[in-house]
Amino acid sequence: MLRLQQYERLIKAMVAHHKVSGPFHDLERAKATQIDEAARKTLGTLVGDLLVSYVVANEIGPPEMTTTNSPENVNWFAMQMSLGLPDAEFVRVESDLREMVLLRNNLVHHFIDQHDLWSSDGCRRAKDALVIAYNRIDQHIGQLREWAEGMEKMRQALSEILQSEEFKDVLVNGIAPNGKVNWDASGIVSVLREAFRALAVDGWAPVAEAGKWVAKLYPEQQPAKYKCQSWRQVVHNASMLELRYLEIDGQRTACYREKDSSATQQ
């Protein structure tokens, strides 16, 4: 059973890490959510996921990544690794993985019904069955480890690219090498839009309060990174945000809101 649990933990890790998608500025949260979802799945579901999105037949081709529910004008990242196998090999691997699900279910739910554990002969046969099961699980773990090692190498190489400052500036923060900012696709505008959805009252959010909200949740996103003197300047530079001064509690307060997408495009 311990060997079987090792197998399940390994396949959960592969399902959790072979793909990820989400906004650049919140990618770690997207990863954590995917890991949590994989941890709650049964072995049968995990095997189904692996066969649908990681282990694929070459003639079928790798599955297409989807970015369903990705917000407009947000830097969105999607990555997926897959293992393409010749058709005959894929059929064999699929059969092996399904066999592991059946083996696991028999051991956990039906073993005591399949063996007479109240007689010496029955115990000997049960022991022999466990040895065979252990060896079979061991073979499957060996194959799974080979896949996991290859996946980890690719993941580490990708991680180095994603963590480079050059990559973050261009694709996460929207800052080109020459210093020019693509405001509508910038990281700071993305988090300001998120702050607006959290703080808005009657369709407007105070700029100062939004700045405090961003500083708490995304401290790396600050106006100075984008050569701005204030949060108001950031809002002014973003074509998808509207800046207006409103009277709140008797004070003139800088507020902002998201513009209508159709109006922004015109």
Solvent accessible surface area in square Angstrom, and as a share of the most:
residue,aa,sasa,rsa
1,M,116,0.52
2,L,143,0.71
3,R,48,0.17
4,L,2,0.01
5,Q,96,0.43
6,Q,87,0.39
7,Y,1,0.00
8,E,30,0.13
9,R,186,0.68
10,L,41,0.20
11,I,0,0.00
12,K,52,0.22
13,A,44,0.34
14,M,3,0.01
15,V,10,0.06
16,A,6,0.05
17,H,62,0.28
18,H,1,0.00
19,K,69,0.29
20,V,10,0.06
21,S,37,0.24
22,G,2,0.02
23,P,27,0.17
24,F,29,0.12
25,H,30,0.13
26,D,25,0.13
27,L,19,0.09
28,E,124,0.55
29,R,133,0.48
30,A,26,0.20
31,K,64,0.27
32,A,58,0.45
33,T,69,0.40
34,Q,39,0.17
35,I,75,0.38
36,D,73,0.38
37,E,79,0.36
38,A,4,0.03
39,A,56,0.43
40,R,168,0.61
41,K,68,0.29
42,T,90,0.53
43,L,5,0.03
44,G,29,0.28
45,T,64,0.37
46,L,0,0.00
47,V,0,0.00
48,G,19,0.18
49,D,38,0.20
50,L,0,0.00
51,L,15,0.08
52,V,111,0.64
53,S,10,0.06
54,Y,5,0.02
55,V,0,0.00
56,V,10,0.06
57,A,1,0.01
58,N,91,0.47
59,E,134,0.60
60,I,126,0.64
61,G,20,0.20
62,P,98,0.62
63,P,45,0.28
64,E,157,0.71
65,M,65,0.29
66,T,94,0.55
67,T,63,0.37
68,T,100,0.58
69,N,140,0.72
70,S,38,0.25
71,P,57,0.36
72,E,111,0.50
73,N,79,0.40
74,V,21,0.12
75,N,27,0.14
76,W,68,0.24
77,F,25,0.10
78,A,39,0.31
79,M,27,0.12
80,Q,42,0.19
81,M,17,0.08
82,S,42,0.27
83,L,48,0.24
84,G,36,0.35
85,L,21,0.10
86,P,81,0.51
87,D,69,0.36
88,A,82,0.63
89,E,59,0.26
90,F,26,0.11
91,V,86,0.49
92,R,104,0.38
93,V,1,0.00
94,E,56,0.25
95,S,66,0.43
96,D,18,0.10
97,L,3,0.02
98,R,114,0.42
99,E,65,0.29
100,M,0,0.00
101,V,26,0.15
102,L,111,0.55
103,L,32,0.16
104,R,60,0.22
105,N,51,0.26
106,N,40,0.20
107,L,27,0.13
108,V,58,0.33
109,H,107,0.48
110,H,85,0.38
111,F,33,0.14
112,I,100,0.51
113,D,115,0.59
114,Q,99,0.44
115,H,38,0.17
116,D,72,0.37
117,L,63,0.31
118,W,199,0.70
119,S,42,0.27
120,S,76,0.49
121,D,71,0.37
122,G,1,0.01
123,C,58,0.35
124,R,137,0.50
125,R,143,0.52
126,A,4,0.03
127,K,133,0.56
128,D,83,0.43
129,A,30,0.23
130,L,86,0.43
131,V,76,0.44
132,I,122,0.62
133,A,7,0.06
134,Y,114,0.43
135,N,77,0.40
136,R,75,0.27
137,I,5,0.03
138,D,55,0.29
139,Q,111,0.50
140,H,9,0.04
141,I,3,0.01
142,G,34,0.33
143,Q,42,0.19
144,L,2,0.01
145,R,114,0.41
146,E,121,0.54
147,W,28,0.10
148,A,19,0.15
149,E,106,0.48
150,G,31,0.30
151,M,8,0.03
152,E,61,0.27
153,K,148,0.63
154,M,92,0.41
155,R,80,0.29
156,Q,99,0.44
157,A,55,0.43
158,L,45,0.22
159,S,30,0.19
160,E,127,0.57
161,I,99,0.50
162,L,26,0.13
163,Q,118,0.53
164,S,38,0.25
165,E,115,0.52
166,E,128,0.58
167,F,35,0.15
168,K,72,0.31
169,D,50,0.26
170,V,67,0.39
171,L,83,0.41
172,V,19,0.11
173,N,9,0.05
174,G,8,0.07
175,I,24,0.12
176,A,37,0.29
177,P,131,0.82
178,N,123,0.63
179,G,26,0.25
180,K,150,0.64
181,V,23,0.13
182,N,87,0.45
183,W,47,0.16
184,D,41,0.21
185,A,24,0.18
186,S,0,0.00
187,G,2,0.02
188,I,0,0.00
189,V,0,0.00
190,S,4,0.03
191,V,0,0.00
192,L,0,0.00
193,R,29,0.10
194,E,39,0.18
195,A,0,0.00
196,F,27,0.11
197,R,136,0.49
198,A,62,0.48
199,L,50,0.25
200,A,39,0.30
201,V,106,0.61
202,D,138,0.71
203,G,40,0.38
204,W,28,0.10
205,A,0,0.00
206,P,31,0.19
207,V,4,0.02
208,A,65,0.51
209,E,83,0.37
210,A,0,0.00
211,G,4,0.04
212,K,132,0.56
213,W,51,0.18
214,V,0,0.00
215,A,43,0.33
216,K,171,0.72
217,L,79,0.39
218,Y,10,0.04
219,P,86,0.54
220,E,93,0.42
221,Q,3,0.01
222,Q,60,0.27
223,P,13,0.08
224,A,81,0.63
225,K,82,0.35
226,Y,6,0.02
227,K,164,0.69
228,C,8,0.05
229,Q,171,0.76
230,S,38,0.24
231,W,38,0.13
232,R,116,0.42
233,Q,66,0.29
234,V,0,0.00
235,V,1,0.00
236,H,137,0.61
237,N,50,0.26
238,A,1,0.01
239,S,57,0.36
240,M,11,0.05
241,L,6,0.03
242,E,39,0.17
243,L,52,0.26
244,R,104,0.38
245,Y,80,0.31
246,L,54,0.27
247,E,141,0.63
248,I,70,0.35
249,D,142,0.74
250,G,62,0.60
251,Q,130,0.58
252,R,183,0.67
253,T,33,0.19
254,A,15,0.11
255,C,1,0.00
256,Y,0,0.00
257,R,82,0.30
258,E,46,0.21
259,K,81,0.35
260,D,89,0.46
261,S,59,0.38
262,S,62,0.40
263,A,58,0.45
264,T,40,0.23
265,Q,148,0.66
266,Q,186,0.83
